[in-house]
Amino acid sequence: MWTWVNATVNPQLLAPAMMTLVEQKKSTLQALIKALRTELASTSISTINLVRAQYRAHLQKAKQGRVNPESWYTKWHSLYAKAKAYKIADIDGLLAVQV
């Protein structure tokens, strides 16, 4: 497993995490994976912002015209479901009324 980690994780990300773990005397593979996940995982706020941006960008495509209605609707429905799952204000809140 260590070989896989060394082959797949960028050394510039791996080295600081490993140094921190060595200082803490926690140099196990499990500790390394937890440290990398904590450091690199997207936050729920960043995910919400990404979903909101994707949804709004797709709505703008409809305003431009010259889009295939069926493919636009299919993509919109997918983004709508995702936005609803994250309770994006554009779907469920005041912004939904204003848009």
N, CA, C and O of each residue as an XYZ file, in Angstrom:
396
protein
N       0.817     -1.195      0.000
C       0.000      0.000      0.000
C       0.862      1.261      0.000
O       0.519      2.249     -0.650
N       1.971      1.232      0.721
C       2.844      2.411      0.747
C       3.352      2.734     -0.644
O       3.489      3.904     -1.002
N       3.634      1.703     -1.433
C       4.103      1.909     -2.801
C       3.027      2.628     -3.614
O       3.325      3.548     -4.375
N       1.795      2.208     -3.448
C       0.677      2.830     -4.148
C       0.535      4.296     -3.746
O       0.355      5.158     -4.607
N       0.614      4.586     -2.448
C       0.511      5.969     -1.969
C       1.636      6.808     -2.556
O       1.392      7.911     -3.045
N       2.851      6.308     -2.515
C       3.991      7.050     -3.060
C       3.860      7.273     -4.565
O       4.320      8.290     -5.085
N       3.243      6.337     -5.255
C       3.099      6.459     -6.707
C       1.949      7.374     -7.114
O       1.973      7.950     -8.202
N       0.949      7.514     -6.257
C      -0.260      8.247     -6.655
C      -0.427      9.616     -6.008
O      -1.173     10.448     -6.526
N       0.239      9.869     -4.908
C       0.083     11.159     -4.216
C       1.251     12.065     -4.594
O       2.412     11.658     -4.558
N       0.923     13.280     -4.951
C       1.935     14.271     -5.318
C       2.922     14.435     -4.163
O       2.497     14.635     -3.025
N       4.223     14.354     -4.426
C       5.225     14.488     -3.358
C       5.129     15.811     -2.590
O       5.457     15.861     -1.404
N       4.688     16.872     -3.251
C       4.549     18.162     -2.569
C       3.411     18.145     -1.556
O       3.402     18.957     -0.630
N       2.455     17.240     -1.714
C       1.377     17.070     -0.736
C       1.742     16.029      0.315
O       1.369     16.141      1.482
N       2.471     15.025     -0.123
C       2.812     13.915      0.756
C       3.857     14.303      1.806
O       3.722     13.933      2.973
N       4.885     15.034      1.411
C       5.994     15.356      2.315
C       5.549     16.118      3.568
O       5.921     15.715      4.670
N       4.768     17.203      3.450
C       4.359     17.907      4.675
C       3.496     17.045      5.597
O       3.627     17.103      6.820
N       2.625     16.256      5.001
C       1.778     15.378      5.813
C       2.619     14.351      6.556
O       2.379     14.085      7.734
N       3.601     13.774      5.875
C       4.478     12.781      6.509
C       5.308     13.419      7.625
O       5.474     12.819      8.686
N       5.831     14.627      7.397
C       6.632     15.300      8.436
C       5.795     15.566      9.681
O       6.267     15.385     10.803
N       4.567     15.990      9.483
C       3.679     16.238     10.624
C       3.418     14.959     11.397
O       3.442     14.957     12.628
N       3.167     13.868     10.677
C       2.893     12.595     11.341
C       4.108     12.054     12.076
O       3.970     11.477     13.154
N       5.300     12.232     11.507
C       6.521     11.779     12.181
C       6.714     12.553     13.479
O       7.097     11.974     14.496
N       6.449     13.863     13.451
C       6.553     14.672     14.672
C       5.578     14.191     15.735
O       5.886     14.217     16.927
N       4.404     13.754     15.303
C       3.378     13.274     16.231
C       3.549     11.792     16.574
O       2.770     11.236     17.349
N       4.570     11.159     15.996
C       4.832      9.730     16.182
C       3.629      8.875     15.774
O       3.270      7.907     16.445
N       3.020      9.265     14.651
C       1.878      8.530     14.103
C       2.147      8.223     12.631
O       1.405      8.684     11.764
N       3.160      7.480     12.344
C       3.538      7.242     10.944
C       2.937      5.957     10.372
O       3.632      5.171      9.728
N       1.648      5.752     10.611
C       0.973      4.591     10.021
C       0.270      5.015      8.736
O       0.013      6.199      8.515
N      -0.028      4.055      7.912
C      -0.728      4.329      6.664
C      -2.111      4.927      6.946
O      -2.541      5.853      6.257
N      -2.788      4.410      7.936
C      -4.110      4.915      8.292
C      -4.031      6.378      8.717
O      -4.872      7.183      8.316
N      -3.042      6.726      9.514
C      -2.883      8.117      9.949
C      -2.583      9.030      8.765
O      -3.070     10.159      8.707
N      -1.783      8.542      7.823
C      -1.465      9.326      6.637
C      -2.712      9.581      5.801
O      -2.942     10.712      5.372
N      -3.507      8.568      5.566
C      -4.730      8.718      4.779
C      -5.676      9.699      5.461
O      -6.262     10.552      4.794
N      -5.835      9.595      6.779
C      -6.693     10.526      7.516
C      -6.176     11.958      7.403
O      -6.960     12.887      7.210
N      -4.875     12.137      7.520
C      -4.290     13.479      7.429
C      -4.500     14.073      6.044
O      -4.856     15.244      5.917
N      -4.282     13.276      5.013
C      -4.487     13.770      3.649
C      -5.956     14.084      3.386
O      -6.270     15.091      2.751
N      -6.849     13.240      3.865
C      -8.278     13.474      3.675
C      -8.702     14.757      4.369
O      -9.447     15.553      3.797
N      -8.238     14.965      5.594
C      -8.583     16.169      6.335
C      -8.060     17.409      5.631
O      -8.751     18.425      5.546
N      -6.852     17.322      5.134
C      -6.214     18.474      4.505
C      -6.772     18.783      3.121
O      -6.858     19.950      2.739
N      -7.153     17.758      2.366
C      -7.496     17.953      0.963
C      -8.970     17.817      0.621
O      -9.387     18.227     -0.462
N      -9.759     17.258      1.508
C     -11.168     17.032      1.189
C     -11.908     18.357      1.049
O     -11.655     19.314      1.780
N     -12.830     18.384      0.090
C     -13.611     19.597     -0.079
C     -14.583     19.740      1.092
O     -15.068     18.752      1.643
N     -14.844     20.957      1.446
C     -15.775     21.218      2.536
C     -17.194     21.231      1.990
O     -17.405     21.327      0.781
N     -18.145     21.137      2.874
C     -19.532     21.161      2.419
C     -19.876     22.519      1.808
O     -20.677     22.590      0.876
N     -19.284     23.588      2.317
C     -19.557     24.917      1.767
C     -19.023     25.024      0.344
O     -19.694     25.571     -0.532
N     -17.824     24.508      0.109
C     -17.280     24.580     -1.251
C     -18.095     23.718     -2.208
O     -18.264     24.081     -3.373
N     -18.598     22.592     -1.738
C     -19.437     21.742     -2.580
C     -20.747     22.446     -2.912
O     -21.206     22.404     -4.054
N     -21.342     23.086     -1.924
C     -22.589     23.836     -2.149
C     -22.358     24.960     -3.149
O     -23.169     25.170     -4.051
N     -21.255     25.679     -2.992
C     -20.950     26.765     -3.922
C     -20.730     26.245     -5.342
O     -21.144     26.887     -6.307
N     -20.088     25.096     -5.473
C     -19.865     24.498     -6.790
C     -21.188     24.103     -7.432
O     -21.411     24.382     -8.610
N     -22.063     23.461     -6.676
C     -23.363     23.043     -7.202
C     -24.169     24.272     -7.620
O     -24.788     24.270     -8.684
N     -24.169     25.317     -6.797
C     -24.883     26.556     -7.122
C     -24.348     27.166     -8.421
O     -25.126     27.585     -9.279
N     -23.037     27.215     -8.561
C     -22.424     27.785     -9.762
C     -22.778     26.962    -11.004
O     -23.060     27.525    -12.061
N     -22.763     25.650    -10.879
C     -23.110     24.791    -12.014
C     -24.569     24.997    -12.424
O     -24.879     25.073    -13.613
N     -25.456     25.088    -11.444
C     -26.881     25.276    -11.723
C     -27.117     26.619    -12.415
O     -27.825     26.690    -13.419
N     -26.523     27.679    -11.874
C     -26.700     29.007    -12.467
C     -26.115     29.081    -13.867
O     -26.714     29.686    -14.756
N     -24.959     28.478    -14.075
C     -24.333     28.484    -15.399
C     -25.222     27.770    -16.415
O     -25.326     28.191    -17.567
N     -25.852     26.701    -15.981
C     -26.719     25.972    -16.907
C     -27.966     26.786    -17.246
O     -28.434     26.742    -18.383
N     -28.505     27.519    -16.289
C     -29.647     28.385    -16.577
C     -29.261     29.456    -17.597
O     -30.066     29.816    -18.456
N     -28.046     29.959    -17.505
C     -27.580     30.970    -18.456
C     -27.512     30.421    -19.882
O     -27.730     31.158    -20.844
N     -27.214     29.151    -20.015
C     -27.159     28.542    -21.350
C     -28.506     28.649    -22.060
O     -28.551     28.851    -23.273
N     -29.600     28.517    -21.315
C     -30.934     28.600    -21.912
C     -31.203     30.016    -22.414
O     -31.884     30.195    -23.423
N     -30.679     31.010    -21.726
C     -30.891     32.400    -22.129
C     -30.158     32.728    -23.426
O     -30.561     33.633    -24.155
N     -29.093     32.001    -23.713
C     -28.309     32.248    -24.912
C     -28.997     31.715    -26.163
O     -28.695     32.155    -27.272
N     -29.902     30.791    -25.996
C     -30.586     30.201    -27.139
C     -29.711     29.187    -27.851
O     -28.603     28.879    -27.411
N     -30.223     28.679    -28.949
C     -29.503     27.703    -29.770
C     -29.006     26.489    -28.985
O     -27.894     26.006    -29.199
N     -29.846     26.010    -28.079
C     -29.514     24.786    -27.348
C     -30.561     23.735    -27.681
O     -31.715     24.057    -27.964
N     -30.154     22.499    -27.645
C     -31.079     21.395    -27.850
C     -31.938     21.284    -26.592
O     -31.409     20.997    -25.518
N     -33.247     21.503    -26.698
C     -34.111     21.505    -25.509
C     -34.072     20.203    -24.713
O     -34.082     20.225    -23.482
N     -34.028     19.079    -25.408
C     -34.038     17.797    -24.704
C     -32.756     17.594    -23.899
O     -32.812     17.196    -22.736
N     -31.611     17.862    -24.508
C     -30.350     17.677    -23.774
C     -30.223     18.720    -22.669
O     -29.682     18.433    -21.602
N     -30.728     19.952    -22.926
C     -30.673     20.984    -21.884
C     -31.515     20.549    -20.686
O     -31.077     20.654    -19.541
N     -32.730     20.060    -20.958
C     -33.617     19.651    -19.876
C     -33.034     18.488    -19.086
O     -33.127     18.466    -17.859
N     -32.438     17.531    -19.768
C     -31.837     16.379    -19.090
C     -30.750     16.833    -18.123
O     -30.712     16.400    -16.971
N     -29.868     17.707    -18.598
C     -28.793     18.227    -17.752
C     -29.373     19.084    -16.627
O     -28.928     18.994    -15.482
N     -30.369     19.916    -16.952
C     -30.991     20.765    -15.932
C     -31.615     19.920    -14.839
O     -31.455     20.226    -13.657
N     -32.314     18.874    -15.207
C     -32.983     18.027    -14.214
C     -31.962     17.397    -13.273
O     -32.196     17.310    -12.067
N     -30.841     16.962    -13.817
C     -29.777     16.385    -12.996
C     -29.219     17.431    -12.021
O     -29.049     17.153    -10.834
N     -28.939     18.629    -12.532
C     -28.421     19.700    -11.677
C     -29.466     20.148    -10.659
O     -29.123     20.464     -9.519
N     -30.734     20.176    -11.059
C     -31.817     20.548    -10.151
C     -31.894     19.569     -8.980
O     -32.016     19.981     -7.827
N     -31.822     18.286     -9.278
C     -31.882     17.271     -8.220
C     -30.700     17.418     -7.266
O     -30.852     17.294     -6.051
N     -29.532     17.681     -7.825
C     -28.342     17.877     -7.000
C     -28.492     19.126     -6.120
O     -28.173     19.099     -4.931
N     -28.983     20.218     -6.721
C     -29.178     21.461     -5.980
C     -30.225     21.280     -4.888
O     -30.075     21.818     -3.791
N     -31.258     20.548     -5.172
C     -32.307     20.293     -4.172
C     -31.750     19.465     -3.010
O     -32.087     19.704     -1.851
N     -30.898     18.495     -3.330
C     -30.297     17.661     -2.285
C     -29.420     18.490     -1.352
O     -29.359     18.221     -0.152
N     -28.738     19.502     -1.902
C     -27.883     20.367     -1.083
C     -28.634     21.574     -0.526
O     -28.044     22.434      0.128
N     -29.945     21.631     -0.792
C     -30.798     22.716     -0.294
C     -30.275     24.089     -0.711
O     -30.179     25.009      0.101
N     -29.943     24.204     -1.987
C     -29.459     25.457     -2.553
C     -30.610     26.463     -2.551
O     -31.734     26.125     -2.923
N     -30.333     27.684     -2.137
C     -31.369     28.712     -2.028
C     -32.012     29.018     -3.382
O     -33.166     29.444     -3.429
N     -31.298     28.811     -4.462
C     -31.857     29.054     -5.793
C     -33.044     28.132     -6.069
O     -33.878     28.435     -6.921
N     -33.121     27.041     -5.373
C     -34.180     26.052     -5.574
C     -35.253     26.154     -4.502
O     -36.443     26.145     -4.816
N     -34.846     26.253     -3.241
C     -35.788     26.162     -2.129
C     -36.029     27.462     -1.358
O     -36.942     27.520     -0.535
N     -35.247     28.486     -1.602
C     -35.356     29.675     -0.766
C     -35.874     30.893     -1.495
O     -36.558     30.783     -2.513
N     -35.541     32.056     -0.965
C     -35.961     33.314     -1.564
C     -35.435     33.492     -2.971
O     -36.121     34.061     -3.820
N     -34.235     33.018     -3.233
C     -33.662     33.151     -4.576
C     -34.491     32.411     -5.615
O     -34.507     32.808     -6.781
N     -35.175     31.353     -5.223
C     -35.989     30.603     -6.161
C     -37.133     31.470     -6.669
O     -37.549     31.329     -7.820
N     -37.644     32.355     -5.839
C     -38.735     33.240     -6.218
C     -38.213     34.370     -7.102
O     -38.914     34.822     -8.008
N     -36.992     34.827     -6.845
C     -36.436     35.964     -7.555
C     -35.878     35.614     -8.922
O     -35.809     36.473     -9.801
N     -35.476     34.361     -9.113
C     -34.843     33.956    -10.373
C     -35.856     33.880    -11.423
O     -35.536     33.555    -12.567
